[in-house]
């Protein structure tokens, strides 16, 4: 029997189906593939991959066998990109847990987004 009774269209109207937008995650391997080759490219890929795995500045310098003070601006740039990739991956994992129904993660993420929005409003370049 149809919903709500025998008459056509009887009962509560059905909710429209909402499709979730596909979230494109940051893929570190794509970034590594497009980097230049040679020694400079190899070093840049290594620094980026280590930073994406959470290695500190001193750990990266130790792997490269150089003192921290001799890390180049390019190395520091790739460390920032790697850190952003690591943070993005962490947010993706937390978001998936929140979508799966973990209420504490959802609340925590909501509060972090609120804090970020307040920070953006108070530190805005354009008033």
N, CA, C and O atoms as a MOPAC input file, in Angstrom:
PM7 MOZYME 1SCF
protein

 N      0.84800 1    -1.16800 1     0.00000 1
 C      0.00000 1     0.00000 1     0.00000 1
 C      0.89300 1     1.23100 1     0.00000 1
 O      1.93300 1     1.23900 1     0.65900 1
 N      0.50100 1     2.27600 1    -0.73300 1
 C      1.30600 1     3.49100 1    -0.76200 1
 C      1.30900 1     4.18800 1     0.59700 1
 O      0.51900 1     3.86400 1     1.48300 1
 N      2.20800 1     5.14400 1     0.73600 1
 C      2.32800 1     5.89300 1     1.99400 1
 C      1.07900 1     6.69800 1     2.28600 1
 O      0.61000 1     7.44000 1     1.42200 1
 N      0.52900 1     6.56900 1     3.48200 1
 C     -0.52300 1     7.45700 1     3.94400 1
 C     -1.93700 1     7.08000 1     3.56600 1
 O     -2.86300 1     7.76000 1     4.00900 1
 N     -2.16200 1     6.08500 1     2.80800 1
 C     -3.53800 1     5.71900 1     2.47600 1
 C     -3.67300 1     5.23600 1     1.05200 1
 O     -2.69100 1     5.05900 1     0.33100 1
 N     -4.94200 1     5.02300 1     0.66200 1
 C     -5.20200 1     4.45200 1    -0.65400 1
 C     -5.22300 1     5.50300 1    -1.76100 1
 O     -4.92800 1     5.19400 1    -2.91600 1
 N     -5.57300 1     6.75300 1    -1.41100 1
 C     -5.66500 1     7.77300 1    -2.45800 1
 C     -4.28300 1     8.14200 1    -2.97300 1
 O     -3.32900 1     8.17100 1    -2.19600 1
 N     -4.15200 1     8.42100 1    -4.25100 1
 C     -2.85400 1     8.83700 1    -4.78200 1
 C     -2.45700 1    10.19200 1    -4.19700 1
 O     -3.28000 1    11.10500 1    -4.12500 1
 N     -1.19700 1    10.31900 1    -3.78000 1
 C     -0.68800 1    11.56900 1    -3.21700 1
 C     -1.01500 1    11.76300 1    -1.75800 1
 O     -0.70300 1    12.81400 1    -1.19900 1
 N     -1.63700 1    10.78300 1    -1.11700 1
 C     -1.99800 1    10.91600 1     0.28800 1
 C     -0.76400 1    10.71900 1     1.16400 1
 O      0.19100 1    10.05000 1     0.76800 1
 N     -0.79600 1    11.30000 1     2.34000 1
 C      0.28900 1    11.13300 1     3.30100 1
 C      1.29600 1    12.26000 1     3.22500 1
 O      1.15500 1    13.21000 1     2.45500 1
 N      2.30400 1    12.12200 1     4.04000 1
 C      3.35500 1    13.13300 1     4.11100 1
 C      4.16500 1    13.13100 1     2.82300 1
 O      4.51500 1    12.06700 1     2.31200 1
 N      4.46900 1    14.32600 1     2.29100 1
 C      5.28800 1    14.35900 1     1.07200 1
 C      6.69600 1    13.82500 1     1.34100 1
 O      7.25000 1    14.00900 1     2.42500 1
 N      7.24200 1    13.18400 1     0.36400 1
 C      8.59000 1    12.63100 1     0.50900 1
 C      9.61900 1    13.74900 1     0.47100 1
 O      9.45300 1    14.76100 1    -0.21100 1
 N     10.69100 1    13.53100 1     1.23000 1
 C     11.79300 1    14.50200 1     1.22700 1
 C     12.58200 1    14.34000 1    -0.06500 1
 O     12.80400 1    13.21900 1    -0.52300 1
 N     13.00600 1    15.45100 1    -0.65100 1
 C     13.81300 1    15.33000 1    -1.86400 1
 C     15.17600 1    14.73000 1    -1.53100 1
 O     15.73500 1    14.97800 1    -0.46200 1
 N     15.68600 1    13.96000 1    -2.43600 1
 C     17.00100 1    13.36100 1    -2.23000 1
 C     18.07500 1    14.41400 1    -2.41800 1
 O     18.11300 1    15.11000 1    -3.43300 1
 N     18.93900 1    14.52200 1    -1.43400 1
 C     20.01700 1    15.49600 1    -1.48100 1
 C     21.32000 1    14.73300 1    -1.71800 1
 O     21.68400 1    13.84100 1    -0.95200 1
 N     22.00000 1    15.09700 1    -2.77400 1
 C     23.27400 1    14.45700 1    -3.05500 1
 C     24.37900 1    15.26500 1    -2.39000 1
 O     24.39200 1    16.49300 1    -2.46200 1
 N     25.28700 1    14.57900 1    -1.75400 1
 C     26.40400 1    15.24200 1    -1.09600 1
 C     27.44000 1    15.64300 1    -2.14400 1
 O     27.74300 1    14.87000 1    -3.05200 1
 N     27.97900 1    16.85200 1    -2.01400 1
 C     29.02700 1    17.24000 1    -2.96700 1
 C     30.28100 1    16.41500 1    -2.72700 1
 O     30.62900 1    16.09800 1    -1.59000 1
 N     30.93200 1    16.08200 1    -3.78900 1
 C     32.16200 1    15.30300 1    -3.68900 1
 C     33.29100 1    16.22800 1    -3.23000 1
 O     33.54300 1    17.26700 1    -3.84100 1
 N     33.95800 1    15.84100 1    -2.16100 1
 C     35.07200 1    16.62500 1    -1.64400 1
 C     36.34500 1    16.07800 1    -2.25000 1
 O     36.65600 1    14.89400 1    -2.12500 1
 N     37.07100 1    16.95500 1    -2.90400 1
 C     38.32400 1    16.53200 1    -3.51800 1
 C     39.44000 1    16.72300 1    -2.49900 1
 O     39.73000 1    17.84900 1    -2.09500 1
 N     40.05200 1    15.64500 1    -2.09100 1
 C     41.11200 1    15.72100 1    -1.10500 1
 C     42.44000 1    16.05200 1    -1.77400 1
 O     42.63800 1    15.79700 1    -2.96200 1
 N     43.32600 1    16.61400 1    -1.00100 1
 C     44.65600 1    16.94100 1    -1.50100 1
 C     45.45500 1    15.65700 1    -1.59100 1
 O     45.61100 1    14.94200 1    -0.60100 1
 N     45.95400 1    15.36800 1    -2.76700 1
 C     46.74100 1    14.16200 1    -2.97200 1
 C     48.20400 1    14.55700 1    -3.11600 1
 O     48.58500 1    15.20700 1    -4.08900 1
 N     49.00500 1    14.17000 1    -2.16400 1
 C     50.41400 1    14.53100 1    -2.14300 1
 C     51.17000 1    13.93000 1    -3.32500 1
 O     52.11500 1    14.53700 1    -3.82900 1
 N     50.76400 1    12.75000 1    -3.76700 1
 C     51.49600 1    12.11100 1    -4.86700 1
 C     51.38100 1    12.91300 1    -6.15600 1
 O     52.32600 1    12.95800 1    -6.94300 1
 N     50.21600 1    13.55400 1    -6.38200 1
 C     50.09100 1    14.40000 1    -7.57900 1
 C     51.07000 1    15.56000 1    -7.51100 1
 O     51.70500 1    15.90400 1    -8.50800 1
 N     51.19100 1    16.15800 1    -6.34300 1
 C     52.11200 1    17.28600 1    -6.16100 1
 C     53.55700 1    16.82900 1    -6.38700 1
 O     54.34100 1    17.53800 1    -7.01700 1
 N     53.90600 1    15.65200 1    -5.87800 1
 C     55.27400 1    15.15300 1    -6.01500 1
 C     55.60400 1    14.82700 1    -7.47200 1
 O     56.74200 1    15.01200 1    -7.90400 1
 N     54.62100 1    14.34400 1    -8.23000 1
 C     54.86000 1    13.97700 1    -9.62500 1
 C     55.19800 1    15.17600 1   -10.50900 1
 O     55.99400 1    15.05400 1   -11.44000 1
 N     54.60400 1    16.32700 1   -10.22300 1
 C     54.80900 1    17.48300 1   -11.09700 1
 C     56.04700 1    18.29600 1   -10.72500 1
 O     56.37100 1    19.26600 1   -11.41000 1
 N     56.73900 1    17.92200 1    -9.66300 1
 C     57.94200 1    18.65900 1    -9.25800 1
 C     59.08400 1    18.32100 1   -10.21100 1
 O     59.12100 1    17.22800 1   -10.77600 1
 N     60.01300 1    19.25500 1   -10.38900 1
 C     61.11400 1    19.02400 1   -11.33000 1
 C     62.01600 1    17.87600 1   -10.88700 1
 O     62.04600 1    17.50400 1    -9.71300 1
 N     62.74300 1    17.32800 1   -11.84600 1
 C     63.65700 1    16.23600 1   -11.55800 1
 C     65.02600 1    16.74600 1   -11.14600 1
 O     65.17100 1    17.91900 1   -10.80300 1
 N     66.00900 1    15.90000 1   -11.17500 1
 C     67.36800 1    16.27800 1   -10.80000 1
 C     67.55100 1    16.32100 1    -9.29100 1
 O     66.65200 1    15.95900 1    -8.53200 1
 N     68.73400 1    16.77100 1    -8.86600 1
 C     69.04100 1    16.80200 1    -7.43600 1
 C     68.14300 1    17.76400 1    -6.66800 1
 O     67.67500 1    17.45300 1    -5.57300 1
 N     67.90200 1    18.95500 1    -7.26300 1
 C     67.04400 1    19.94000 1    -6.58100 1
 C     65.62900 1    19.40400 1    -6.42900 1
 O     65.02200 1    19.54600 1    -5.36700 1
 N     65.10100 1    18.79200 1    -7.47500 1
 C     63.75500 1    18.23200 1    -7.40700 1
 C     63.66700 1    17.08900 1    -6.43100 1
 O     62.66600 1    16.94100 1    -5.73000 1
 N     64.71500 1    16.26800 1    -6.37700 1
 C     64.73200 1    15.14000 1    -5.45100 1
 C     64.73700 1    15.64700 1    -4.01600 1
 O     64.02300 1    15.11800 1    -3.16400 1
 N     65.54600 1    16.67500 1    -3.74500 1
 C     65.60100 1    17.24200 1    -2.40000 1
 C     64.24800 1    17.86000 1    -2.02900 1
 O     63.76900 1    17.68500 1    -0.90800 1
 N     63.63900 1    18.58000 1    -2.96900 1
 C     62.35200 1    19.22100 1    -2.70700 1
 C     61.27200 1    18.17800 1    -2.42400 1
 O     60.45500 1    18.35600 1    -1.52100 1
 N     61.27100 1    17.07700 1    -3.20600 1
 C     60.29300 1    16.01400 1    -2.97600 1
 C     60.49500 1    15.37100 1    -1.61100 1
 O     59.52500 1    15.05900 1    -0.92000 1
 N     61.75500 1    15.17200 1    -1.21700 1
 C     62.05500 1    14.57500 1     0.07600 1
 C     61.57700 1    15.47900 1     1.21400 1
 O     60.94200 1    15.00600 1     2.15700 1
 N     61.87900 1    16.77300 1     1.12900 1
 C     61.47800 1    17.71300 1     2.17500 1
 C     59.95700 1    17.76900 1     2.27400 1
 O     59.40300 1    17.75300 1     3.37300 1
 N     59.28600 1    17.83400 1     1.13600 1
 C     57.83300 1    17.89300 1     1.12400 1
 C     57.21200 1    16.64100 1     1.73000 1
 O     56.28600 1    16.73000 1     2.53600 1
 N     57.71800 1    15.48200 1     1.34600 1
 C     57.17700 1    14.23000 1     1.86400 1
 C     57.42700 1    14.09100 1     3.36900 1
 O     56.54500 1    13.64300 1     4.10200 1
 N     58.61600 1    14.47000 1     3.83100 1
 C     58.90700 1    14.37900 1     5.26000 1
 C     58.01100 1    15.32300 1     6.06600 1
 O     57.49000 1    14.94600 1     7.11500 1
 N     57.83800 1    16.54400 1     5.57300 1
 C     56.99800 1    17.50700 1     6.28100 1
 C     55.54200 1    17.05200 1     6.29200 1
 O     54.83600 1    17.26900 1     7.27600 1
 N     55.09000 1    16.42600 1     5.21600 1
 C     53.72100 1    15.93200 1     5.15600 1
 C     53.49300 1    14.78700 1     6.13200 1
 O     52.36000 1    14.53400 1     6.54300 1
 N     54.56100 1    14.09900 1     6.50300 1
 C     54.46000 1    13.02600 1     7.48800 1
 C     54.67400 1    13.51700 1     8.91400 1
 O     54.65700 1    12.72700 1     9.85800 1
 N     54.87600 1    14.83000 1     9.06800 1
 C     54.97500 1    15.39900 1    10.41400 1
 C     56.38000 1    15.56200 1    10.94600 1
 O     56.55800 1    15.78400 1    12.14300 1
 N     57.39300 1    15.45700 1    10.08600 1
 C     58.77700 1    15.62200 1    10.54100 1
 C     59.03800 1    17.09200 1    10.87700 1
 O     58.55300 1    17.98900 1    10.18700 1
 N     59.79600 1    17.32600 1    11.92600 1
 C     60.11500 1    18.69500 1    12.33200 1
 C     61.26800 1    19.24100 1    11.49100 1
 O     61.89800 1    18.52200 1    10.71600 1
 N     61.52000 1    20.53300 1    11.67200 1
 C     62.59900 1    21.19000 1    10.94000 1
 C     63.94400 1    20.53400 1    11.25800 1
 O     64.75700 1    20.31800 1    10.36000 1
 N     64.17500 1    20.22100 1    12.52500 1
 C     65.45400 1    19.60400 1    12.91300 1
 C     65.58300 1    18.18700 1    12.35900 1
 O     66.67800 1    17.76400 1    11.99000 1
 N     64.47300 1    17.45200 1    12.30000 1
 C     64.51300 1    16.09800 1    11.74000 1
 C     64.79800 1    16.14000 1    10.23700 1
 O     65.55900 1    15.32200 1     9.72000 1
 N     64.18900 1    17.08300 1     9.55500 1
 C     64.43500 1    17.21300 1     8.10700 1
 C     65.88600 1    17.60000 1     7.85500 1
 O     66.51900 1    17.07500 1     6.93800 1
 N     66.42100 1    18.52100 1     8.66900 1
 C     67.82300 1    18.91600 1     8.52100 1
 C     68.74700 1    17.72400 1     8.77000 1
 O     69.76100 1    17.57100 1     8.08900 1
 N     68.39900 1    16.88000 1     9.74500 1
 C     69.22300 1    15.70200 1    10.03900 1
 C     69.20600 1    14.71800 1     8.87100 1
 O     70.23500 1    14.13200 1     8.53500 1
 N     68.04200 1    14.53700 1     8.25500 1
 C     67.95500 1    13.62600 1     7.10500 1
 C     68.77900 1    14.15800 1     5.93800 1
 O     69.43500 1    13.39500 1     5.22900 1
 N     68.73600 1    15.48700 1     5.74400 1
 C     69.51100 1    16.09900 1     4.65900 1
 C     70.99500 1    16.22300 1     5.00800 1
 O     71.81300 1    16.54900 1     4.14800 1
 N     71.33300 1    15.96600 1     6.25700 1
 C     72.70600 1    16.04500 1     6.76400 1
 C     73.26400 1    17.46800 1     6.63100 1
 O     74.39000 1    17.67000 1     6.17800 1
 N     72.44800 1    18.44500 1     7.03600 1
 C     72.86300 1    19.84700 1     7.03200 1
 C     72.40800 1    20.47800 1     8.35000 1
 O     71.45800 1    19.99400 1     8.96600 1
 N     73.07000 1    21.54900 1     8.79000 1
 C     72.57700 1    22.24000 1     9.97500 1
 C     71.25800 1    22.96900 1     9.66000 1
 O     70.98800 1    23.30700 1     8.50800 1
 N     70.45100 1    23.20200 1    10.69100 1
 C     69.15300 1    23.85800 1    10.49500 1
 C     69.31700 1    25.22600 1     9.84100 1
 O     68.49400 1    25.63000 1     9.01900 1
 N     70.37300 1    25.93100 1    10.20400 1
 C     70.58000 1    27.28200 1     9.67500 1
 C     70.83800 1    27.29100 1     8.16400 1
 O     70.65500 1    28.32100 1     7.51400 1
 N     71.25900 1    26.16000 1     7.60500 1
 C     71.55700 1    26.14800 1     6.16800 1
 C     70.39500 1    25.63800 1     5.32200 1
 O     70.56400 1    25.42500 1     4.12100 1
 N     69.21600 1    25.43400 1     5.92000 1
 C     68.04300 1    25.07800 1     5.12600 1
 C     67.66300 1    26.29100 1     4.27200 1
 O     67.58800 1    27.41200 1     4.77500 1
 N     67.43000 1    26.06200 1     3.00300 1
 C     67.15900 1    27.17500 1     2.09000 1
 C     65.70700 1    27.63700 1     2.20600 1
 O     64.88000 1    26.98500 1     2.84500 1
 N     65.41700 1    28.76900 1     1.57600 1
 C     64.04400 1    29.28300 1     1.53800 1
 C     63.14200 1    28.30200 1     0.79100 1
 O     61.97200 1    28.13900 1     1.13900 1
 N     63.68700 1    27.65300 1    -0.23000 1
 C     62.91700 1    26.65600 1    -0.97000 1
 C     62.55400 1    25.48900 1    -0.06500 1
 O     61.42800 1    24.99300 1    -0.10000 1
 N     63.53100 1    25.04500 1     0.76100 1
 C     63.25100 1    23.97000 1     1.71400 1
 C     62.13700 1    24.38200 1     2.67300 1
 O     61.22000 1    23.60600 1     2.94100 1
 N     62.22200 1    25.59200 1     3.18200 1
 C     61.20700 1    26.08000 1     4.12900 1
 C     59.84100 1    26.20800 1     3.45200 1
 O     58.81000 1    25.94500 1     4.07100 1
 N     59.83900 1    26.61200 1     2.18500 1
 C     58.58300 1    26.68700 1     1.43300 1
 C     57.95500 1    25.30000 1     1.31100 1
 O     56.75800 1    25.13500 1     1.54500 1
 N     58.75700 1    24.30900 1     0.94600 1
 C     58.23700 1    22.94300 1     0.80300 1
 C     57.82200 1    22.36500 1     2.15200 1
 O     56.91700 1    21.53300 1     2.21700 1
 N     58.47600 1    22.79700 1     3.22800 1
 C     58.06200 1    22.35100 1     4.56000 1
 C     56.68400 1    22.91800 1     4.89300 1
 O     55.86800 1    22.22900 1     5.50600 1
 N     56.41400 1    24.15900 1     4.50100 1
 C     55.09900 1    24.76200 1     4.73600 1
 C     54.01800 1    24.04200 1     3.92000 1
 O     52.92200 1    23.79000 1     4.42100 1
 N     54.32900 1    23.71600 1     2.67800 1
 C     53.37500 1    22.98700 1     1.83300 1
 C     53.09000 1    21.61300 1     2.43900 1
 O     51.93900 1    21.17900 1     2.48700 1
 N     54.12900 1    20.93700 1     2.89800 1
 C     53.95800 1    19.62500 1     3.52200 1
 C     53.14000 1    19.70400 1     4.80000 1
 O     52.31100 1    18.83400 1     5.06600 1
 N     53.37000 1    20.74300 1     5.59000 1
 C     52.59600 1    20.92600 1     6.81300 1
 C     51.11800 1    21.15000 1     6.48300 1
 O     50.23400 1    20.61400 1     7.15200 1
 N     50.86500 1    21.94000 1     5.45400 1
 C     49.48100 1    22.15200 1     5.01800 1
 C     48.82800 1    20.85900 1     4.56200 1
 O     47.65000 1    20.63100 1     4.83400 1
 N     49.57700 1    20.01600 1     3.87500 1
 C     49.04400 1    18.72700 1     3.42100 1
 C     48.72700 1    17.83300 1     4.61000 1
 O     47.70000 1    17.15300 1     4.61700 1
 N     49.59700 1    17.82700 1     5.61700 1
 C     49.36300 1    17.01300 1     6.80800 1
 C     48.13000 1    17.49900 1     7.55400 1
 O     47.31300 1    16.69200 1     7.99800 1
 N     47.99100 1    18.81300 1     7.69500 1
 C     46.82400 1    19.35800 1     8.37700 1
 C     45.54300 1    19.06600 1     7.60300 1
 O     44.51100 1    18.74500 1     8.19300 1
 N     45.61600 1    19.17800 1     6.28400 1
 C     44.45300 1    18.86800 1     5.45800 1
 C     44.03400 1    17.41400 1     5.58100 1
 O     42.84200 1    17.11400 1     5.64300 1
 N     44.99900 1    16.51400 1     5.61700 1
 C     44.69800 1    15.09100 1     5.76800 1
 C     44.04600 1    14.82300 1     7.11900 1
 O     43.11900 1    14.01800 1     7.21600 1
 N     44.53000 1    15.49700 1     8.16100 1
 C     43.95600 1    15.33900 1     9.49300 1
 C     42.51300 1    15.83100 1     9.52900 1
 O     41.64500 1    15.17600 1    10.10500 1
 N     42.25700 1    16.98100 1     8.91700 1
 C     40.89100 1    17.50600 1     8.87500 1
 C     39.99100 1    16.56200 1     8.08700 1
 O     38.84300 1    16.34600 1     8.47700 1
 N     40.48500 1    15.99500 1     6.98700 1
 C     39.70100 1    15.02100 1     6.22600 1
 C     39.29700 1    13.83700 1     7.09800 1
 O     38.14000 1    13.41800 1     7.08900 1
 N     40.25300 1    13.30400 1     7.84800 1
 C     39.95500 1    12.15400 1     8.71300 1
 C     38.93200 1    12.52000 1     9.78400 1
 O     38.00800 1    11.75300 1    10.05300 1
 N     39.09900 1    13.69400 1    10.39500 1
 C     38.14900 1    14.13300 1    11.40900 1
 C     36.76500 1    14.35500 1    10.81500 1
 O     35.75500 1    14.00600 1    11.42600 1
 N     36.72600 1    14.94000 1     9.61700 1
 C     35.45400 1    15.19000 1     8.95700 1
 C     34.72200 1    13.88200 1     8.68300 1
 O     33.51000 1    13.79400 1     8.88200 1
 N     35.44900 1    12.87100 1     8.23000 1
 C     34.82800 1    11.56500 1     7.95600 1
 C     34.26600 1    10.96000 1     9.24100 1
 O     33.19100 1    10.36100 1     9.22800 1
 N     34.99600 1    11.11500 1    10.35500 1
 C     34.48200 1    10.60000 1    11.63600 1
 C     33.22500 1    11.34800 1    12.06600 1
 O     32.29100 1    10.74700 1    12.59800 1
 N     33.20300 1    12.66500 1    11.83500 1
 C     32.02200 1    13.45200 1    12.18600 1
 C     30.82900 1    13.03500 1    11.32900 1
 O     29.71100 1    12.92400 1    11.83300 1
 N     31.06400 1    12.80100 1    10.03100 1
 C     29.98700 1    12.35200 1     9.15100 1
 C     29.47000 1    10.97400 1     9.54600 1
 O     28.29800 1    10.66200 1     9.33900 1
 N     30.35200 1    10.14800 1    10.11700 1
 C     29.95700 1     8.80500 1    10.53400 1
 C     29.13900 1     8.82300 1    11.82300 1
 O     28.62500 1     7.78900 1    12.25000 1
 N     29.01700 1    10.00900 1    12.45000 1
 C     28.17200 1    10.10600 1    13.63000 1
 C     28.89700 1    10.33700 1    14.93500 1
 O     28.27100 1    10.29600 1    15.99400 1
 N     30.19100 1    10.57800 1    14.89700 1
 C     30.93500 1    10.84200 1    16.12200 1
 C     30.64400 1    12.27400 1    16.56500 1
 O     31.18000 1    13.22600 1    15.99900 1
 N     29.79600 1    12.41900 1    17.57700 1
 C     29.31600 1    13.74100 1    17.99400 1
 C     30.43200 1    14.59100 1    18.58800 1
 O     30.47700 1    15.79700 1    18.34300 1
 N     31.32600 1    13.99800 1    19.35700 1
 C     32.38100 1    14.80200 1    19.98500 1
 C     33.31900 1    15.39500 1    18.94000 1
 O     33.76900 1    16.53000 1    19.09700 1
 N     33.61900 1    14.66100 1    17.88800 1
 C     34.46400 1    15.18700 1    16.82300 1
 C     33.73300 1    16.30300 1    16.07700 1
 O     34.33800 1    17.31400 1    15.71900 1
 N     32.43600 1    16.11900 1    15.84500 1
 C     31.65500 1    17.14700 1    15.15300 1
 C     31.62900 1    18.43800 1    15.96500 1
 O     31.78000 1    19.52300 1    15.40300 1
 N     31.44000 1    18.33600 1    17.26500 1
 C     31.42200 1    19.52100 1    18.13000 1
 C     32.78200 1    20.19400 1    18.12700 1
 O     32.87000 1    21.41800 1    18.03100 1
 N     33.84300 1    19.40400 1    18.23200 1
 C     35.18900 1    19.97000 1    18.24900 1
 C     35.48800 1    20.69900 1    16.94100 1
 O     36.02100 1    21.80800 1    16.95400 1
 N     35.14100 1    20.07000 1    15.80200 1
 C     35.37700 1    20.70900 1    14.50300 1
 C     34.58600 1    22.00900 1    14.38400 1
 O     35.09900 1    23.01000 1    13.88300 1
 N     33.33500 1    21.99100 1    14.84600 1
 C     32.51100 1    23.19200 1    14.79200 1
 C     33.14700 1    24.32500 1    15.59300 1
 O     33.18700 1    25.46600 1    15.13300 1
 N     33.63900 1    24.01400 1    16.78000 1
 C     34.27400 1    25.04400 1    17.61200 1
 C     35.55100 1    25.57000 1    16.96600 1
 O     35.83900 1    26.76400 1    17.04100 1
 N     36.31400 1    24.68900 1    16.33500 1
 C     37.53200 1    25.14200 1    15.66100 1
 C     37.20500 1    26.06300 1    14.49600 1
 O     37.90800 1    27.04800 1    14.26700 1
 N     36.14500 1    25.75100 1    13.76100 1
 C     35.75400 1    26.60700 1    12.64000 1
 C     35.25200 1    27.96000 1    13.15200 1
 O     35.49700 1    28.99300 1    12.52900 1
 N     34.55300 1    27.94800 1    14.28600 1
 C     34.11100 1    29.21700 1    14.88500 1
 C     35.30800 1    30.06800 1    15.28600 1
 O     35.33200 1    31.27000 1    15.02300 1
 N     36.30100 1    29.44900 1    15.92000 1
 C     37.50600 1    30.17600 1    16.33000 1
 C     38.21700 1    30.76300 1    15.11200 1
 O     38.65500 1    31.91300 1    15.13900 1
 N     38.32900 1    29.98100 1    14.05500 1
 C     39.00700 1    30.45500 1    12.84200 1
 C     38.25200 1    31.63100 1    12.23200 1
 O     38.86900 1    32.58500 1    11.75700 1
 N     36.93500 1    31.57000 1    12.24200 1
 C     36.13500 1    32.66200 1    11.67800 1
 C     36.29700 1    33.93500 1    12.50700 1
 O     36.43300 1    35.02500 1    11.95100 1
 N     36.28300 1    33.80100 1    13.83000 1
 C     36.49200 1    34.97400 1    14.68800 1
 C     37.87700 1    35.56000 1    14.46300 1
 O     38.03000 1    36.78100 1    14.42500 1
 N     38.88500 1    34.71300 1    14.31300 1
 C     40.24500 1    35.19100 1    14.07900 1
 C     40.31700 1    35.95100 1    12.76300 1
 O     40.94400 1    37.00700 1    12.67900 1
 N     39.66200 1    35.39800 1    11.72200 1
 C     39.65400 1    36.05800 1    10.42400 1
 C     38.97800 1    37.42800 1    10.50700 1
 O     39.42600 1    38.38600 1     9.87700 1
 N     37.91000 1    37.51500 1    11.28000 1
 C     37.18800 1    38.79100 1    11.39400 1
 C     38.01500 1    39.83500 1    12.13500 1
 O     38.00000 1    41.00700 1    11.75900 1
 N     38.73100 1    39.43700 1    13.17300 1
 C     39.50700 1    40.41000 1    13.94300 1
 C     40.82000 1    40.76300 1    13.26600 1
 O     41.34000 1    41.85900 1    13.47600 1
 N     41.37000 1    39.86300 1    12.45800 1
 C     42.66100 1    40.11800 1    11.80600 1
 C     42.51400 1    40.35900 1    10.31800 1
 O     43.45100 1    40.13300 1     9.55300 1
 N     41.35600 1    40.81100 1     9.90800 1
 C     41.07300 1    41.04400 1     8.49700 1
 C     41.90300 1    42.22000 1     7.98600 1
 O     42.07300 1    43.21800 1     8.68700 1
 N     42.41800 1    42.09900 1     6.76500 1
 C     43.17900 1    43.18200 1     6.15300 1
 C     42.24500 1    44.30300 1     5.75100 1
 O     42.57800 1    45.48000 1     5.88700 1
 N     41.06600 1    43.93300 1     5.25200 1
 C     40.07200 1    44.91300 1     4.81500 1
 C     39.00100 1    45.05300 1     5.89100 1
 O     38.32100 1    44.07900 1     6.21400 1
 N     38.84200 1    46.26100 1     6.45200 1
 C     37.83400 1    46.43400 1     7.51000 1
 C     36.41900 1    46.32200 1     7.01000 1
 O     35.47700 1    46.44700 1     7.79300 1

